[in-house]
Amino acid sequence: MWYTVRMKHERAYRYRFYPIPEQDAILSRTFGCTRFVYNWALKLRTDAWYDRQERVNYEATSAALTALKKEEATHWLNEVSSVPLQQALRHLDRAFRNFFEGRAKYPVFKKKRNRQAATYASSAFTWDGATRSLKLAKMDEPLNIVWSRPMPKDARPSTVTVTRDAAGRYFVSILIEEAIRPKPVTPKMVGLDLGIHDTVTLSTGEKVGNERFFHKDEKKLAHAQRDLARKQPSSKNRTKQRRKVAKIHATIADRRNDFLHKLTTRLIHENQVICVESLAVKNLLRNHSLAKAIADVGWGELIRQLAYKAARYGRTVVAIDRFYPSSKRCHVCGHILESLSLDVREWECPTCHTVHDRDVNAALNILAAGLAVLACGEGVRPGRSTIVQAAPSEAGRSGERSPESPAF
Ligand SMILES: [Zn+2]
């Protein structure tokens, strides 16, 4: 399965912050050193494999880093906190583990113009919950954070990750331990059809509209990208223009995320059980005319949010195999059509003559299939459905890492 719910009580709180010039300088240097160490260790591990078929582990890279910092040519690595550098080695180690276990591609070098990140373990920052003051290693002043949502007063952050996105915006992600808070049990259950023309159709008949986020800013983005292509390579203007493109991307992503969060929070709040089709994206992406619309809607993100929010609040999400004929089956009598092309929005069942809205019918079938899976357990359709997180009684033991977490 392409998403997982981690059994941890950790949750990340992410905020924007505005560094003063000194902090900006320290962070830029730290990003540079972190990136350098990551790339250096990646090369070290890659070379060892190619030259000697040898696997270099985290401990070995850590020892090599200690030696590297003593060398004249790379002595500048000592100018920044050593903690983010160690964390870079850990991140690389995790990237390799993901690669060896088939979850990810081979790690790639980090580039200066992409998103930058530095992770501080608890030894490298001080946190004062009473005044909400967060100070990072090598800095005199606390960060100027915009507290856009509340963080629990008694929170004890375990890790702090600072990022700067391609648009030049700074964010801090604070990881804390948090108890799961199951919501009161409700008898409501819902099926979702994740479509193209409507982002989500609920089995209740409600349609939550596709706001066509990407489409809206598409022209603006295309224009900016055309301008970028015309700029002289490695000129100042090109850098400026790249920033501009990144800003438009960031705006689109923000708006989409905001929409998805509101929707998934509402669905989790209102329903005990939520049934969806599992990832259809891969298959549908083969059809290029649909590719953009699907990427636009962000199904993967929607299901991922449902999964972790379900874990947080003691709800159940059932993901059903996509090859279940949810669109083609009449939910009233069970008749299955031989074919139903994508542009048919309404159809009449040849057997019972019910007139169906394509998406509502699909959502009702998805709900029924999900409940069947839930009632009989996974054994009903081995390997074809996944039940993600469960009853409130288990909630105390489970948890998740939020989207902001550096682990993602
Ligand atoms: Zn029928």
Residues whose N, C-alpha, C, O or C-beta is under 5 A from the ligand:
A	BS01	ZN	C330 V332 C333 G334 H335 C349 T351 C352 H353
